Amino acid sequence: MSPSTSRGRDPATAAGAVAPVLTIDGPSGSGKGTVSRMVAHALGWHYLDSGALYRAVGLAAAWEQIDLSDAEAVAACASRTVIRFDGDGEGEPKVWVNGKDATHQLRMETAGAAASAIAAHPPVRGALTDLQRSFRADPGLVADGRDMGTVIFPDAPFKVFLTASAEERAHRRHKQLKEKGVSVNFDSLLHEISARDERDASRAVAPLKPAPNALFLDSTGRSIGEVVQHVLALVPESMRRP
Ligand code: C5P
């Protein structure tokens, strides 16, 4: 997100329908969150972390004690949940869910699993479509998720599919959580991540898969800086921050 951007659920913010979009899709732990934020910052573009929206809805539904398998009830919850991002464009933005700072809770693997469960319901995805598209604004948007290039912004001029081996992704997630003071067992994390990927890739609606015209990047053994440079090279100089 740009330094001044803070989004609520107002679709009226859908200005600049022709603003360029760079989509970065991929499985959990591929590094797409960090890469997307760094690329958005370097370009001076807005940033959409679509996974945070699914996590936020999963959390709001849990707060309301809604059965996560009840597609219609969760979709109704998605429609009334107020999600706000607050950031300076550099670090991870804070995420407010219905007025509560949920930043820390949203990063937990339990929030990821809840997000993955509710994300399989078509009405829930439908309830979040306009909100996601409303982030498209000048001078451009970097959108990170699973279906950014395939469903939400199929006309995006720049598309990347970022992946890494399951082991490496679990190592990265483990390190990230450790840095946040959360201690988790590596083997169970690897198992949870693989199960989540399997569910995301095999679901009927908007499954995790590369858009046909996406640049396929494997970040295994590569530094974040290298991947960022590779992605940035997709965008012509004339469209970058002066
Ligand atoms: O990217 P992140 O790990 O935060 O996403 C959490 C979950 O939200 C994913 O496992 C996936 O099931 C769901 N998701 C999705 N579509 C997106 C972004 C996330 O289905 N565009």
Boltz pocket constraint, residues with backbone or C-beta under 6 A from the ligand:
constraints:
  - pocket:
      binder: B
      contacts: [[A, 26], [A, 28], [A, 50], [A, 51], [A, 52], [A, 54], [A, 55], [A, 111], [A, 112], [A, 115], [A, 116], [A, 117], [A, 119], [A, 120], [A, 144], [A, 145], [A, 146], [A, 147], [A, 148], [A, 196], [A, 200], [A, 206]]
      max_distance: 6.0
